[in-house]
């Protein structure tokens, strides 16, 4: 049995959760916020989520977990069949996480606190997001999936990151920056038609609604 620790609000948690659903792996979700508590650091050395326990063996870092799943469950592959295709899927996943999600991360703090970024911070985030989304657009195939014909690691990340960044940028920057990615709305619609993504999005929305209700 695989235990998936984390929160449904995390794009990285959702990336792993979609992979588990796509592969049909039996798993249990364990609500676990990030922390520096000793018990958690024993399982995730940086105190981050998500992490998994595989028959009691802990494994942290979302991409490492995906690679483990590919090795353990190769028949329902989430990577294209060619070396170039696999490299592109990994490249897009990495770019989404480093150059789209990471610049938007400060806005999560503002959402949690109910505060607003300064004009200077907002403009800095806008410019960083514009550059990151442009870089992703340069590589994206959307034929029909982000890296081409095969649903892949790139789409797992996109399913978690693009809606999150879209909501944050619309709220705090006055523009859904993800729409600068040509065809993004249609792509997200295709993603939402996959049962794994639809379930994860529904769980995420329920968790967000519950959080906002508690904050109020």
N, C-alpha and C positions, 0 to 999 in steps of 0.2 A: 504494500500500500504506500502510495506517495502522499505525503502531507504537504500542502502548499500554504506557506505562511505569508501573510501580508494583508493589504487592504485593497478593496475594489476601486478605490479612488486613484490608485497608482497605475500609470501607463505600463510600467515595467512588470508589475504583478499581472496585469491584464494580458500582456504579451505572452507570458508563460501559461496563463490559464487558457487562452485561446489555443495554444499549441497542444496542451493536454486534451482539450475537447476534440480538436481536429484528429488527434491520433487515437482517440477512443480509450485513453488510459484511465484506469480507475484511480481517483484521487479524492482527498478530503481537504476542504478549505479550513484553515485555522486563522481566525481573526487575530492579527498580530501587528501592532504598530511598531515602527522603528524605535529602537532605544539603545541605551548603553548599559543596560542591566547585564549582570554577569552571565545569566543563563542564556540570554540571546547572543551575546558575544561569543559564546562557546559554539554556536551554530552558524552565525554570520559575523565574521571577525570585525567588520566595520559597523555592525549594528544596523545594517540596511535590510530593507525588504525589496523584492521577495527573496525567500530562501525556501528550500524544500528539504524534507527528510525522506530518504528513500530506504525503506525498511530500517529506519533508525539512523542512517548515514546522512549527515547534513551536507548541503551543497548550496552555496550562495552565488550571487551575480546572475542576472537574468539571461544573458547570452550564453554563459557557461551551462546553465540549466538547459537551454535550447539545444546546445551541442550534445549534451548528455542524452537528451531525448532522441535526437537523431541517431545516435549510436545504438541506443537501447531498443528503439522502435523504428527501424529503417523502412518498413514496408509502407507506412503512411508518411512519406518524406515531405518535409517542408522546405526543401531546397530543389532548385532546378536540376536537370540531369547532367548538364555539361559543366566543366570547370569554370568557364567564363560566366555562365548563368549563375552559378553558386556564388562566385565572387561578386557579381553585381548585386545579388540579393543581400549579401553581407555588407556591401559598401553602402547601399541605400539605408539599411537598418542603422548602421553606424552614424551616417550623416544626419538622419532624423533625430537620433538621440543626442549627438554632440552639438549640432548646429541649429536645431529647431526646438527640441524640448529643453535643453540646458539654458538657452537664453531666456526662455519663458518662465523658468523656475521661480525667479523672484516674485512673479505675479501670483504664484500659489500662496506665498506668505501673505500677500495683501488680501487675497480672498479669505484666508483663514482668519485674519485679524479684523477684516472689515475696513481696511485702510486703503489709501490711494498712493500710487507711486508719484514721485515728484515729476515735474515736466521734463527735467533733464534725464531722469532714469527711464521714463516712458519712451523718450526719443531714442535713447541708447538701445533699449530693448527692441523697438521698432526696426532700427537699422540692422541689428544683428539678426532678427527674424527674417527680414527681407533678403539678406544675403544668404542665410541658410536655406530658405525655401527656394530661392533661385538656383542654388547648387543642386538641391534635390530634383527640381524641375529639369535641370540639364541632363540628368541621368534617367529619370523616370520613363518607363515604357508605356504603362497603362494599356497593355494589350492582352487580356483585360486587366492584369494585375500589375503591380508597381514595377516588378522586374521582368515582366513579359507574360508568357502563357501560364506560368505556374504560380499558384498561391504559395507564398514563401515567407521567410523570416522578415523580409521588407514589409510585407502586409501585416504581419503580427505587430510590428512596431507602429506602423501607420495607423492601425485600428485603435491603438491606445493613445498615440500622440496627437494626431491631427484633430480629433474632436476636442481634446483637452486644450490644445493651443488655440484652436478656433474660438472656443468659449472665452478663454482668458483674454485673448487679444481683442475680441469684440467688446468685452466688458471694460477693460482698462485702457485700451488704445483707440477705441472707437472704430475699429476695423477688424474683420475676420481675416487675419493675415494669410491663413491657409488657402483662401480663394485666389491668391496670387499663383498658386499651383494650377496650371491649366487643367480643366476637367475634374477638379477636386470634388465638386458636388456630386457628379455622376459616379466618380470612383467610390466615394463614401456610401452612396446608395447601393452599389454592387457589394461593398463590404457588408453592409447591414442585412443583405439577403442571405448571407451564410449563417446557419443556425448557431455556430459557435460564437460568432461576433455579436449576433443579436442577443444572445443570452448574456454575454459579458457586458454589453452596453446597458442592458436592462438592470443588471446588478449594480453597475457603476452609477446609473441615474438614481436608483433607490438609495444607495449609500450617500450620494451627494445631497439628495433631498433630506435625508435623516440628519446629516451633519448641519445643513443650513437651518433646519428646524431647531436643533439644539442650540445653535449659536444665537438665534433670536430669543 
